[in-house]
Amino acid sequence: MKRFSAQYIITNTGTPLKRAIITAGEDGTIISVEDTMGDLLEKHSVEFYNGIIIPGFVNSHCHLELSHMKDVVGRGTGLAGFIEKIRNTRAAGTERIILAAESADHAMYDAGVNLCADICNTPLTFELKKQSRISYLNLLEVFGIDPAKAGHRMDEIIKIAEIAGENNLPCSLVPHSVYSLSLPLFRLLREKTGDNRVTSIHFMESEGEAELVEKHSGPLMNSYLQSGLISSGIETVKSHTDAVLNEITGNGNLILVHNTFAGRKVIRQLKTRGNLFWCLCPNSNSYIGNTLPPVDLLTDEGCDIIIGTDSLASNKKLDILDELKTLQVSFPGLSIAELVLWATLNGARALGEQELFGSIEPGKKPGLLLLQNVDLQNMKLLPESSVTRLI
């Protein structure tokens, strides 16, 4: 057994505890949490730290497959430019892709991630995930704007799902985005995903998405035409809200990723769905479009917020704490407890894994992290804040 204590413990089961004692088994399972009411007497074998102990992080949106594309795409391209660059440069040798993904996986674990929702377009990361110290949910992503190719696209993603099943890896079939699926493809996907526990979709990441979906024009439309991806006309959903409420399975949890241009009207319309989580990847948004999500609006509307890193194609590192520090600087009213909740328990809930992850409670195995170099008086993160894995 191991015993840990710190100035504060954020368990996500109530207010932060002062100098509580956490007892954990050798395998990381939490045995007990003793509230000392701040009066920590010397006890044998208790490791005390000057900082805050928190549960392991949950990365609710990642693209491990794109790890080999670090520094390939420059900053500020805008979404249309970013997608075109990815389309033209993501191809690489299998060994290079796998080695980069393995390196990113190790770095994520060292930076505190215990659970990750990872977007997959191929099975290349499946083998490393079987050996990883991170628990992964594989979100097998389908896209295709050409209605004539909808059946072919579904066949491709189903084959990848079969490989995931052969490897005993948990997975869900998910749409890439509202603007990258034809209406026939949305409906074929809906037929196959009625049993999804978790679905995710890139959502309102750019200002031009609505123009493509609702008017079939704009930069994204031009990109499709120039790339020859549309051969038989275009047939899309009516709007982003129509996609969520009518064309995506209503079962299970739904993760909306990015939400950079989600307005109050859309947020209120979509909240009628239930089991809805709003994933923020602020460093990616800043990298691609020099924008940040409307955090104050989302909190004002009572949205369940979770945190992701996106990929190394649009980020310098897959580091949840770095995402939280970006949010702290831009939205100084946020507290450490609130940010940690988004990056831990809310993420575990979104992935349906709250029985094991996300909070420090007996019987769970969330991982334990030590958060240091923080403003303990005001409970705020600082630019120099750091995290160290305890378990």
N, C-alpha and C positions, 0 to 999 in steps of 0.2 A: 504493500500500500504506500501511497504518497500523499502528503498533506501540504496544501498551499494556502497562503493568505497574502493579502495586499491591502493597501490603503482603502481600496473599494473593490467590490465584486459586483459586476453586472450579471445577474443570473437570468434576466428577462422573465422572472416570475413575480416581480414586484419592484419596489424602489431599490436602488443600489444599496448593498450591504457594506457596512464599514468594518473592516478587519475581520470578516467572517473566515471560517476555516473550511476548505474543500478537501474531502478525502476521496481519492480515486484509486481504483484497482490498477494492477500492472498493465492491463489491456486498455486502460483509459476510461473504463466505465466509472461514472460518478457513483460513489457509495453514499455520501452524505454531504450536506451543507449545513454547517453549524453557525447560527447567527450569534455572535458574541456581544452584540449591541455596542460594538466599538471597543470593548474592553478585552483586548487580546492578552491573556496571560501566557507566560512562557510554557510551551508544551513541547514535548519531545518530538523531534523530527518534523516540525512545521517549518516549511520554507517561506519566509516572509519577503515580500517585494514592495518597493516604493513605486507604486503605479496602480493600474486597474486590471484585474483579471476578467476576461470576457470569454464567451464561447468561440469556437472556431468559426471562421467566415464561411458564408455561402456565396459562391459566384453564380448568379442567376442567369448570366448570359455570356457565353464565350464561344469563340471559333478556334479551337485548338489546331485545326487543319491549316489555318492561315499563318501559323507561327513563323514559317519560313519567309514570310513577306514583310518582316520588320524592316522599316526604313525604305521600302520599295516605293510606296506612294507618299508623295509630299503632303505637307499640311495645306489646308484651305482649298482643296480642289472642288468642294461642293459635292453633294451626293452623286449627281449624274457623272461627274468626272471621276469620282472615286470608284463607282461601279464599273465604268469603262476600263479604268486602269486595272482593276482586279480581274476583269474578264480577259484582258489581254496578257496579263503577266502571272497569273496564279499557277499555271502549269509548271511543274518541276519534277525532277526525278523522285521516285518513291522513297529512296533512302534519305534524301535531303529533307523531304516533308516529315518523315517519321522522326528523324534525329532532332529537328527543330521542335516538333510537338513534345517529344520526351523532355527536352530541356525546359520548355515552357511549363510542362506538368510539374517537374521538380521545383521550379521557381515559385509556382503557385502554392505548392504545399509549404515551402519554406516561408512564404509570405502569409501563411495562416489559413489557407482554404482547406476545408474538410469535405465540402460537398459542392458539386458543380453541375450546372445544366449546360451541355455543350452541343452546339450546332454541328451536324455532320452532313456532308454532301457525298462522302465516300466512306468505306470501311477502314481507311488507313490507320485510324487511331484506335481501333478496337483492341488490338493485341496489347498495346501499352496500358490501356485502361484496366485490363484484367490484372495487371501487376501493380497498378498505382496505389498510393496511400490515400488518394482522394476517391470518394464515391461519386460516380458520374451517372447522370441521366442523359441519355443520348437522344437529342431531338433531331430526327432525320428530316431534313428540309427539302421540300419540293418547290420548284418554281418553273414558270414557263408562260409567257404572255401570248403565244400563238395558240389559238383555240384548236387548230388542226393537230397539234402535237400533245394535247392533254392526256390522251390514253398512253402514249409512249412515255411521258414524264411519270405517270403513276406506276407503270411497269418497272421503271428504273428504280424508284424509291422503294417499292415493295421488295425488290431483290436485295437491296441493302438491309431492309428490315429482317429479311430471312437470315442474312449473315449474322446480324446482331443476335437473333434468337439462337442460332447455332452456338454462339459464344456466351450464351446466358447473360447478355447485357441488357439492362432495362432500356426501353426506347419508346418513343412516340413519333408518329408521322405528323409533321407540322408544315404550315404554309410559310414561305419566306416573308412575303409582305403583301399588302393590299394591291400595290401597283405592279407586282411581278407575276401575278397569277391571272390567267384568263378565267372568265366565269365558268366555263365547262370544267376546268381543272379544279377550281374551288369546290364544285359540286361532286366531282369524283372523289376528292379528298374527304369531303364530309361523309360520304358513304362508308369510308374505311376507318373513320376516327371516332365512331360513336362511343367506344369504350376508353378513349383517352383519359388518363388521370391528369395529364398535364399537356397543354398546348401552348405554343408561343408564336408570336408574329412580330416582325419589325413594324413599328407603327408610328406614322406621322413624324418621321425623322427629318424630313425636309419640307420646305414650303411648297415645292413643286409637285409633290405627290398628288394632291387633290386635283391639280390641273390635269395631270395625266389620267386619273381615274374618272373624273367627271366631265372633262372636255376633250380628252384624247389629244392633248397638245402639250407644249412646254418642253423644257430641256430633257426630261426623261423620255418623252415620246420621240424626240429627235434622236436621242441615243439609240433607242430601239430600231428606228428606221435606218440609221447609218450602219448599224451592226448587222442588218439583215435578219433580225430575230422575229420579224413579223412577216409572214408570207401569205396569209389569208384573211387580212383584216384584223380588227381588234374588237374584243368583246370582254368588258370588265364589269365588276360589281358597280352599283350605283354610287356608292360612297364608302368612306371608312366605317361609318356607323352601320351601314347596311351589311358590310362584310362581317363585322363582329356579331351583330345581332341575328343575322339570317343565313350567312354562308359558312360560318365556322361552327363546329360542334358546340352545343350548349352544355355538354357534359364535362365534368372535371374542371380543373383550374385553367384559367387563361392568363398568360403573361403577355402584356403589351410592352414591347421593348423600344426604348428611346423617348417617345412622346414629346419630342422637342417643340412641336408646333400644335400640341393638343390644347384646345381652348375650353373654356368653362362649359359651353353648350355641349360639345362632344363628350366631355367627361361626365356630365350629368346624364346624358342619354345612355352612355355605355354602362354606368353603374347599375342599371336595371338588370344587367345580366347576372350579377352575383359571382362569387369565386373569381374575382378579377384582381390582378396584381400589376402594378405599374413599375417596370424595371428602368432604372436610370443608369446610363453609362456616360457620365459627364465628360470624362477625358476624351472619349471617342468623338462625342458631339463637338467638343472644342477643336479637336484635331481635323475633322472633316469640314465642318461648317462654321467654326468660330461662334458657336452658339451653346447655350446651356438649357436644360429642361426647365419648365416653369414650376420649380419646387414649391414656392409659396402658394401657388394656385392648387397644386395637388394636395398639399397638406390642409389647406383651407377647405377643400372638398372632401376631406376624410378618406383619401385614397390609401390603399395598402401599398406602400412603396418598398421596393427591393432593389438590390444593387448588382450590376454586372460590370465586366471590363471590356466587352467586345473583344476584338482580336488584336494581335500585334501588327496587323496591317494598318490599324487606325489608332494605335496606342503604343506608348514606349515600353510599358510593362503590364503584366496581368496582375495588378496589385490592388486589392480591394481597399486597403487603408489609403492608398493614394487617391482613389475615387472619393473617399469620405473627406479627405483633406481639401480636395477641390470644392466639394459642397460646403464645407465649413467656412472657407474663405469667401465664397460667393453668397452664402446665406448664413451670416453670423449668428442669427437667432437660434439656429439648431443646436441642440445639446449633444454631448457624447452619447448619452443613453439612447436618444432618439436615433442617431446615426448607427449605433451598434445594433439596435433592434432591426433596422432595415437590412443590415448586412448579415444578420444571423437568423433570428427566429422567423422574421417575415419571409426570408428566402426559403427556409426549411418548410414553412407552411405552403408556400407557392409550389414547391416541388413534391409536396405530400410526404415529407420525410421528418416531420416534427416529432415523431416518436423517438427518434435517435439523436437528431441534430437541433441546433439553434438555441438551446437554453441549458443552463447548468442545474440539473435536477437528478436525484437518485435514479439509477437505471438507464440513464442516457449516456451516449458516447459522443459528445459534441466536439471534442478537442478543447484545449485550454490555451489561451493566448494571454501574454502580458503586454499591456499597452502602457508605454512609458513616455516621458517627456511631454506631458500634457499639462494643461492649466487645471489643476485639481480644485482650485478655489472657485472657478466659474464653470468647471466641467466642460471645457472646450478643447478641441484638438488644436495643435500648433503645427506650423510648417515642419518642425523638427520631430514631431511625434513618430514613434516607431513601435513595431510589434515584434515580440519574440515568442516562439512556440514553447510552451511548457509541456504539453502533451499532444 
